């Protein structure tokens, strides 16, 4: 199976077929109002900030970061040392049975335990959203271990947070709901 990501449109193609992302499914179902009252320019600025920090962490290089971003990168280095985080694989694209695709941040060891990690630079850590997101990644990857977030907010202390896992059956039910929603939308088009 061939999976590719078109960055300019944030689109996944699985064998040339557009496949919804984890974030699309969550945005269209459980989290419809997640960014409802946040202006686009703020979302774009936050995305650029997060993307820069993710790249610095992936390549272990802070040379392209501004002062504020370097603070987050240095906090990452401290957490990495404190929790003995050793990245094994980063930026891993996954798909689940042609139903969704995504990219998770990191498979790592944390205190000698294999874990799946998502790095967040958000103002507030949305554990409910993160729980669904990481659980969907884990199900697609076939990962049975624990899920964690490395949270690197601008104004408060950086943390490593254990993320509760959503049951596979609940994810499959969400996929059924999403597919029914898509079928209803398709049925309304003329």
Secondary structure as UniProt FT lines:
FT   STRAND          3..6
FT   TURN            7..10
FT   STRAND          11..14
FT   TURN            15..16
FT   STRAND          17..19
FT   HELIX           22..28
FT   TURN            29..37
FT   HELIX           40..59
FT   TURN            63..64
FT   HELIX           67..82
FT   TURN            83..84
FT   STRAND          86..96
FT   TURN            97..99
FT   STRAND          100..110
FT   TURN            111..112
FT   STRAND          113..120
FT   HELIX           127..141
FT   STRAND          146..151
FT   STRAND          159..163
FT   HELIX           168..188
//
